[in-house]
């Protein structure tokens, strides 16, 4: 499936925001996630995010879900600050399109909280080789 999707994407016959291209990038992204190729998955995710924003110019759940997927990839790659930024953007959409009790909203809240806690703990760590405090 990955090779078929990438072959489709290499053809320049359709506009990059065309739904068929978006679907092919989704297939490629999912395949790279399965293979744990986070950087390649992120590349396709970022490209698709641009297309989702182009296709759905207003608040739309598809944009929110894609933001969550891209944020998770940034988190897997250790870029917690960028992940948090993207999760906050997703929250602006998902909090409007889904009820607070919805599983997607709850999952997003957990991702946000996890990133916030990780950054807070990281900021509280003292350097191991730092000067002695008297």
VENUR-V920217 format. One line per field, one symbol per residue. phi: phi as a letter, one per 40 degrees, with the letter a starting at -180 (. if undefined). psi: psi as a letter, one per 20 degrees, with the letter a starting at -180 (. if undefined). Layout:
BEGIN
phi: ???
psi: ???
END
This chain:
BEGIN
phi: .ccccccccccbcbccccdccccccccccccccdcfccccccdcccccdccdcccbcbcadccccccccccccccdcgccccdcdccccccccccccbcdccdcccccdcccccccccccccccccccccccbb
psi: gghgghgghhpkhqqhiqhhhggghgggggghghikmgggghghggghgggghggniapphhggghggggghghghijmhghggghhhghhhghihiqqhiqhggggggggggggggghgghiipqphjrqpp.
END
